[in-house]
Amino acid sequence: MADSILDAVCVVLFEPQDPINIAATVRAMKNMGVHDLRLVRPCEYEVDRMLGIAHNTHDVIERIQHFDSFDAAVADRVFVSAFTARRRAAKWQLIDPKQAATQSLAHAQEGPVAIVFGREDSGLPNEILDRAHAHVTIPTTEHASLNLAQAVLIATYELHLAAGDATRTLPPPRKDAPPASTEDLERWYREAEQSLDSIQFLKTRHSGHIMRTIRSLTFRAAPDAREIVLLQAIAIEVRKFMAWSGRNVPTE
């Protein structure tokens, strides 16, 4: 696993109540390149069942650490962001996940950081929020209750983007083709104009304007060499069909 600034980030779940949510959290973390999960007084769970829910996440699951207290779970962290959906009496400054990601990674240059999430039924208690450097709320409608793993996914997604850690590369098209050449394009325009003329589309229209629009459309679409050959073949087949149906039109 290549070194990443995200290696300095851990996810802390405070008293998670559902093994499925722990497994879904592991999956979200794996998707976004965060590999350190810490559980404070979690519910009982089976590793085999977690692997069945979160496929190919052995590396994350094997590193899970358990703690009896929140203070122990974050003792080595230099910055702690606590996620909460509820407004509290205390006048904490609330930031969004994007701001939290920026602040977390800035502090991660100096030492390890944590993002913290609470119980499914009640979130984080005030005594835990009191220990956090930043308080984060995920913008929603009035229905602010999010599934635990959904909240983790949003938080780690913003971290992933902020870290510039989009390491997944998409494969090229199965039949990659070079760009269309000027010669290819000009032949397409000739074929298109002849075919439009064969069906009398240009009979009552200004051909120059029509062809200029087709050129503009083609440039915007940026077809490759294989695609432009297909367009040429379509235009030729139009004229062949017109000839087959008795019309006196050129086929080449």
N, C-alpha and C positions, 0 to 999 in steps of 0.2 A: 504494500500500500504506500503510495507516494506521500511525502510529507505535505501537509496542508495546514493553513492557519486554523482550519476547523478541528484539527487534532487537539487544540487547546480548549475546546468547548465540550461541556458535558450537559446532558439533560438530567434533571432531577425530578422524579415523581414523588410527591409527598402523599403517602398512604393511599396508593392506588387500590381500588376495590374490585376491579374486574380483570382477570387474566387476559381476556381478549383485548382489552385496551392496552395492556402492557405489550402484547404481541404486535398490535397495530402501531404502537409507538416505535417499536424496534424497526418495523418495516419502513415507517416514515423516515426515521433516522438514516437507515441504509440508503434509501432513495436520495437523500440530500447530503451524504458524505459525513455525517456525524456518527461517531462510533462508541462514545462513552456514555453509558446509562447508569444512573445511580437511583436506587429505590429506598425510600425511607418507610419502614414498617409496612411493606406491601402485603397484599393478600397472598394466599398460597397459590402457586402455579406450577405447572409441569412443563419442563423444558421441551419434551417431545411434542406436546400440544402447541407450544409457541412456534416451534419449527414448522409445524403443519400449517399454521396461519401465516407466518412470516417466512416464506421460502427463501433459501439461500442467504440466511442472515446469521450463520454460525458465528462469524467473527464478532458481531455485536453482542449476541446472547452470551457468548463465552466470557465477555468482559464485564457483564453486569455485576455491580457491587451493591451489597445490602448494608444499610445503616440503621442503628437504633434511634438516632436523633438527627434532626435537620442540621444542627450546628456541626455535627461530625461530617455530614455529607458535603458541606461547603467549606470546611475548615481551610482547605488549601486553595480556595478560589480568591482571586483578587477583585472580581466584579460579579455581582449576582443580579439577574433580571428576573422578576417575579411576574408571572402572567395572572391577571385577574379580570373577571367580567363584571364584578360588582363595584358600585360606587361606595366608598366608605366615608365615614365622618372626617377622618384625617385628611388634611389638604395635601395629599401627595400629588406630585406632578405626574400625569399619565402620558406615556408615549406610545406610539404604534409599533408594530413588529419591524417595520423597515428602520425606524429610528433605533430601536433596540438592537437590531443586527449591527448597525453602524457603530453604536457605542460599545457593544460587546467585542467586536473585532478590533476596535481601537485599543481597548484594555488588554486584549489577547496578545498584543505585541509585547506586553510587560509580564504577563502571567496567565494561568488558566482561569477560565470564566465558567459560569453556570447559567442555564435558563431553567426556571423552576415552574412546576405546574402542580395544582392541588387535587384534592379528592374530587371524584366525579359528582358527588352530591352537594358539596358545599364549598369547593375551591380551597383557597389558602386561607388559614386563619390569620387574624391580625398580628399575632406574635411572630409568624413567619414573614409576613409582609414588612414588619418593622426591621427585619434583618437584611432586606434587599436594598441594593443601591438604586435600582430603577424599577418602576412599576409599569407594566405593559398591559394595554387593553387592545383587543382585536376589534376593529370597527365592524359593527353589524347593524341590523335593524333593531327594533325594540326587543326582538327575540334574540337575546344575547348568549343563550346557552349553547356552547359548542361541545361536541364529543371531545374527550381528552386527546385522542390521537389526532383528530383534525386540528386542534390547536397546536400540537407539537409540529405537525406537518407545515402549517403556515409559518411558524417561527423558524423552523430549520430551512424552509424554502428561502426566506429572506436572508438568512445567514449564507446559504449556498450562493445566492446571487451576489451578495455584498462581498463575498470572498473571491468572486470570479472563478468559482470552482466547478463550473459546468463542464465536467470531464467527459461526459458521454458524447461520442461522435456518431452522427448518423451515417449509415452506409450510402454510397453513391447510388444513383439509379441503376437498375439491373442491366439496362442497355444504354450506357452512357454514349453520347454522340457529340462530335465537335460542333462549334457554332456554325450556322449557315454562312456560306461565303456570299459576297456581293453577286457573283455570277448565279448562285442558287436563287437568291432573292429576285434578281431581275427576271430569271426564267419563270418563277412563280407569278410575277406580276403580268408577264406576257400571257401565260396560260390562263390566268384569271380573267384578263380582259377579253381574250378570244372566247372563253366560255360564256362570259356574261353577254357578249355580243351574239353568241349563237342562240341564246334563249331570249334575245331581244330586250334584255334588261336595260341596255344602253340606248334603246331606240328613242325614248322620250326624256333621257337624262343627259346631263353634261358628263361625258366620259372622263374628262380631265379631273373634274371634281371627285367623281366616284373613285378613280384610281388613286388620287391623292389620299383619300380617306383610307383606302385599303392599305396603302403604304404606311400611313401613320399607325393604323391598327396593328399591322405586322411588326413594326418596330417596337411598339409597346409590349406585344406578346413575346418578342424575342425567341422565335422558334429555333430549335437546333437543326442541324443538317438532315437528320432523319425525319423530323416533323415537316420541314419545308418540302422534302420529296413527297411526303404523303399528300400535302396540299396540292402539289403539282399533279399528282396522279388523280386526285379527285377532279380537278379542272379538266384533265384530258378525258376522263371517263364521261363527264357531262357531254363533251362534244361527240364522243363515240356513240353515246346513247341517242343524241339528236340525229346523227347520221343513220343509225340503225332504224330510227323511227321514220325515216324518209326525208328528213330535212337535208338540204345541201350545204353542209358545213364542213370545214377542214377538221381532220382528226389529229393532225400533227402540227 
